[in-house]
Amino acid sequence: FQEAGVDNIDFYPVVIVDVESGSSRSDYFAFNIIGLVAAADMGNSSFEDFDGLIMFDSITIDSRRTAGARLFRMAEAPSKIVAHKSIKSLAEARNLQAFRFHPIEVSI
């Protein structure tokens, strides 16, 4: 991710232990995407508001609000992560299968 210009992410080493066998693996990392970006163009997005919990059907991002961030969590829905197409290309090139990408609209 850093290779693709992401500078708002922290990585942490992870040890996975099989409690039955006692074997472990330490070739994993967890990560934290730092901060929230309020970039949703709510007027052009389709969503339902459940008492402050936003559930998007489709999202339009206002690119002027991203400040050039290539990977960020949305302030409007913190469980949603937005990735620039360069991140998607990198993940596909490296065959990182833990990620699923869905297209969104971008307004300028």
NORQUI-V447272 format. One record per pair of residues at least 24 apart in sequence whose ideal C-beta (glycine too) atoms are under 10 Angstrom apart, sorted by the first residue. I is the first residue (numbers start at 1). J is the second residue. D is the distance in Angstrom with one decimal. If there is no record, write none. Layout:
<<I | J | D> <I | J | D>>
This chain:
<<1 | 31 | 7.9> <1 | 33 | 9.3> <1 | 70 | 8.0> <1 | 71 | 6.3> <1 | 83 | 9.0> <1 | 86 | 9.8> <1 | 87 | 6.7> <1 | 90 | 7.4> <1 | 91 | 8.9> <1 | 96 | 9.9> <3 | 86 | 9.3> <3 | 87 | 10.0> <3 | 90 | 6.8> <3 | 94 | 9.7> <4 | 70 | 6.0> <4 | 71 | 8.0> <4 | 83 | 9.0> <4 | 84 | 7.3> <4 | 85 | 9.8> <4 | 86 | 4.7> <4 | 87 | 5.3> <4 | 88 | 9.4> <4 | 89 | 8.0> <4 | 90 | 4.9> <4 | 91 | 9.1> <5 | 68 | 8.3> <5 | 69 | 9.1> <5 | 70 | 4.9> <5 | 71 | 8.7> <5 | 84 | 7.8> <5 | 86 | 6.9> <5 | 87 | 8.7> <5 | 90 | 9.9> <6 | 31 | 9.8> <6 | 33 | 8.4> <6 | 69 | 8.1> <6 | 70 | 5.2> <6 | 71 | 4.7> <6 | 72 | 9.1> <6 | 83 | 8.8> <6 | 84 | 8.6> <6 | 86 | 9.3> <6 | 87 | 7.1> <6 | 90 | 9.6> <7 | 34 | 9.1> <7 | 68 | 10.0> <7 | 69 | 8.7> <7 | 70 | 8.5> <7 | 71 | 9.3> <8 | 32 | 9.4> <8 | 33 | 6.4> <8 | 34 | 4.6> <8 | 35 | 5.7> <8 | 37 | 9.1> <8 | 69 | 6.6> <8 | 70 | 8.8> <8 | 71 | 7.1> <8 | 72 | 6.9> <8 | 73 | 9.4> <9 | 33 | 5.4> <9 | 34 | 6.6> <9 | 35 | 9.9> <9 | 70 | 9.8> <9 | 71 | 6.7> <9 | 72 | 9.7> <10 | 34 | 6.4> <31 | 71 | 9.9> <32 | 73 | 9.7> <33 | 69 | 9.6> <33 | 71 | 6.2> <33 | 72 | 6.5> <33 | 73 | 5.2> <33 | 78 | 9.6> <33 | 81 | 6.4> <33 | 82 | 9.8> <33 | 83 | 9.8> <34 | 72 | 9.0> <34 | 73 | 8.8> <35 | 69 | 8.4> <35 | 72 | 6.8> <35 | 73 | 7.3> <35 | 75 | 8.8> <36 | 72 | 7.3> <36 | 73 | 5.3> <36 | 74 | 6.8> <36 | 75 | 3.9> <36 | 76 | 8.6> <36 | 77 | 9.6> <36 | 78 | 6.0> <37 | 61 | 9.1> <37 | 65 | 6.8> <37 | 66 | 6.0> <37 | 67 | 7.3> <37 | 69 | 5.8> <37 | 71 | 9.8> <37 | 72 | 4.2> <37 | 73 | 7.2> <37 | 74 | 6.6> <37 | 75 | 6.1> <37 | 76 | 9.3> <37 | 82 | 7.6> <38 | 62 | 9.1> <38 | 65 | 6.3> <38 | 66 | 9.7> <38 | 72 | 9.9> <38 | 74 | 7.6> <38 | 75 | 3.9> <38 | 76 | 6.4> <39 | 63 | 7.7> <39 | 64 | 8.6> <39 | 65 | 4.1> <39 | 66 | 5.0> <39 | 67 | 8.8> <39 | 69 | 8.2> <39 | 72 | 7.3> <39 | 74 | 6.6> <39 | 75 | 7.7> <39 | 76 | 8.2> <39 | 82 | 7.0> <39 | 106 | 9.5> <39 | 107 | 9.9> <40 | 65 | 8.3> <40 | 74 | 6.1> <40 | 75 | 8.0> <40 | 76 | 4.5> <40 | 77 | 7.7> <40 | 80 | 8.9> <40 | 82 | 9.2> <40 | 104 | 9.5> <41 | 65 | 8.3> <41 | 105 | 8.0> <41 | 106 | 8.8> <41 | 107 | 4.9> <42 | 76 | 7.2> <43 | 107 | 9.3> <44 | 105 | 6.9> <44 | 107 | 6.1> <45 | 76 | 8.5> <45 | 104 | 8.8> <45 | 105 | 8.1> <45 | 107 | 9.7> <47 | 76 | 8.2> <47 | 77 | 8.2> <49 | 76 | 9.7> <53 | 77 | 8.1> <53 | 79 | 9.7> <54 | 78 | 9.6> <54 | 79 | 9.8> <54 | 80 | 8.7> <55 | 79 | 10.0> <55 | 80 | 9.9> <56 | 80 | 6.9> <56 | 104 | 8.9> <58 | 102 | 9.3> <58 | 103 | 9.2> <58 | 104 | 7.3> <58 | 105 | 7.0> <59 | 102 | 8.9> <59 | 103 | 9.7> <59 | 104 | 4.7> <59 | 105 | 7.2> <59 | 106 | 9.6> <60 | 104 | 6.9> <60 | 105 | 4.1> <60 | 106 | 7.1> <60 | 107 | 5.4> <61 | 104 | 5.9> <61 | 105 | 7.1> <61 | 106 | 5.1> <61 | 107 | 7.0> <61 | 108 | 10.0> <62 | 106 | 8.0> <62 | 107 | 5.2> <62 | 108 | 8.1> <63 | 106 | 5.3> <63 | 107 | 6.8> <63 | 108 | 5.5> <64 | 107 | 8.4> <64 | 108 | 7.2> <65 | 107 | 9.7> <66 | 106 | 9.1> <80 | 104 | 9.4> <82 | 106 | 9.7>>
